[in-house]
């Protein structure tokens, strides 16, 4: 009888372990960010969408605040320098009358590169999102441990 009780206890432990391993991690509590003053409405709206998306995925932590502010600033730089490029063109005339590259180009591309880098870290680009989804699918596939637990559960049930 003691042996049977031990098996039932072992069975319960295996069942609990199986559920723990298969359950999805608990999502973090919702994180909000404080954005610097002076950002455009478009940047604020973008960041609200980003924060909502990342909160829904449960990946944000308070330590992400600085990175999210950097994302907002990169987005703002990209918007403003892009608008300047559209308005005044890629080339400008300097004081000597020579055509030179518009300095807004450098700011625009730095903003784009920074934005892309930060966004990919958080799964906000199509490619990084696909990579994350692929990794999740691999993680959710049946593992060898699932087979062992299932066989053990069938033996105990007999």
C-alpha distance (Angstrom), angle and dihedral (degrees) to the residues before:
residue distance angle dihedral
X1 . . .
X2 3.80 . .
X3 3.81 89.2 .
X4 3.84 90.9 53.6
X5 3.82 91.4 49.2
X6 3.78 89.5 50.8
X7 3.82 90.6 51.7
X8 3.79 91.8 49.7
X9 3.78 90.1 50.0
X10 3.79 90.2 47.3
X11 3.81 88.9 47.6
X12 3.78 90.7 52.7
X13 3.80 91.5 48.7
X14 3.81 91.8 50.0
X15 3.81 90.9 48.6
X16 3.79 92.4 50.0
X17 3.80 91.0 46.1
X18 3.80 90.8 50.1
X19 3.81 92.3 51.3
X20 3.80 91.9 47.0
X21 3.80 92.3 50.4
X22 3.81 93.5 46.5
X23 3.80 97.0 43.4
X24 3.77 118.8 97.3
X25 3.78 116.9 -112.7
X26 3.75 115.9 -93.6
X27 3.75 112.8 -99.0
X28 3.76 119.5 -116.1
X29 3.75 119.9 -113.1
X30 3.80 116.0 -89.6
X31 3.80 113.1 -78.0
X32 3.79 122.9 -153.1
X33 3.77 126.1 -164.8
X34 3.77 133.7 -143.6
X35 3.79 110.1 -133.7
X36 3.81 123.4 -156.2
X37 3.79 116.5 -100.3
X38 3.79 119.2 -102.6
X39 3.80 98.0 44.1
X40 3.79 117.4 138.5
X41 3.79 121.1 -103.7
X42 3.79 88.1 -114.8
X43 3.82 91.5 57.5
X44 3.81 92.1 46.3
X45 3.81 90.9 50.6
X46 3.79 91.2 47.7
X47 3.79 91.9 50.4
X48 3.81 92.0 47.5
X49 3.82 88.3 55.3
X50 3.81 91.8 46.7
X51 3.80 93.6 49.3
X52 3.81 91.8 46.1
X53 3.82 91.3 50.0
X54 3.80 93.3 47.8
X55 3.80 92.1 45.0
X56 3.82 89.7 51.5
X57 3.80 88.6 53.7
X58 3.80 90.1 48.1
X59 3.78 94.4 -128.9
X60 3.81 102.0 118.4
X61 3.77 122.6 100.7
X62 3.81 129.2 177.4
X63 3.80 89.7 -104.2
X64 3.84 88.7 66.1
X65 3.82 91.0 71.0
X66 3.83 95.4 97.3
X67 3.79 93.4 46.8
X68 3.80 91.4 50.1
X69 3.81 91.1 50.3
X70 3.81 87.8 50.8
X71 3.79 88.7 51.4
X72 3.81 90.6 51.5
X73 3.80 92.7 48.4
X74 3.81 92.1 47.9
X75 3.79 89.9 50.6
X76 3.80 91.3 49.0
X77 3.83 92.5 48.9
X78 3.79 90.1 49.6
X79 3.81 92.2 50.3
X80 3.80 96.3 46.3
X81 3.80 97.1 42.3
X82 3.81 90.1 44.4
X83 3.80 90.0 53.4
X84 3.83 89.6 49.2
X85 3.81 90.8 51.8
X86 3.79 91.8 50.6
X87 3.81 91.1 47.4
X88 3.82 100.7 45.2
X89 3.79 103.0 19.1
X90 3.76 135.1 -124.0
X91 3.80 93.1 -71.0
X92 3.79 128.6 51.2
X93 3.77 132.4 -172.3
X94 3.80 114.0 -116.9
X95 3.83 127.4 -149.9
X96 3.81 91.3 -85.0
X97 3.82 91.2 55.3
X98 3.79 94.4 -107.8
X99 3.79 122.7 135.1
X100 3.79 111.1 -118.8
X101 3.79 135.2 171.1
X102 3.76 114.6 -79.8
X103 3.83 108.1 -108.7
X104 3.80 88.2 -137.1
X105 3.82 86.9 73.8
X106 3.78 92.0 67.7
X107 3.81 92.2 47.4
X108 3.81 91.1 46.4
X109 3.79 94.7 52.7
X110 3.80 93.0 43.2
X111 3.80 88.7 51.8
X112 3.81 92.0 48.0
X113 3.81 93.3 47.6
X114 3.79 93.1 46.9
X115 3.80 91.5 46.0
X116 3.81 92.0 49.4
X117 3.80 92.4 47.7
X118 3.79 95.1 50.4
X119 3.80 93.5 39.9
X120 3.80 92.4 53.4
X121 3.81 90.5 51.7
X122 3.81 89.1 59.2
X123 3.81 96.9 41.6
X124 3.81 93.3 -107.1
X125 3.80 97.3 132.6
X126 3.81 123.5 76.2
X127 3.81 92.5 -116.2
X128 3.80 96.0 47.3
X129 3.81 90.3 45.0
X130 3.82 89.9 52.7
X131 3.81 91.0 48.8
X132 3.80 91.7 50.2
X133 3.82 92.1 47.3
X134 3.81 89.7 48.9
X135 3.80 91.2 51.8
X136 3.82 90.7 48.4
X137 3.81 91.2 51.4
X138 3.81 90.6 50.7
X139 3.81 89.5 49.1
X140 3.81 91.9 49.5
X141 3.82 93.6 51.0
X142 3.76 117.1 106.3
X143 3.77 111.4 -83.3
X144 3.81 128.1 -151.8
X145 3.81 87.1 -108.0
X146 3.82 88.8 62.3
X147 3.82 89.9 57.7
X148 3.81 92.9 47.6
X149 3.80 92.1 49.0
X150 3.81 92.4 46.4
X151 3.83 91.8 50.5
X152 3.79 90.6 47.2
X153 3.78 91.4 49.8
X154 3.82 91.4 50.7
X155 3.81 91.6 50.2
X156 3.79 91.4 49.6
X157 3.83 91.6 47.5
X158 3.86 90.9 55.5
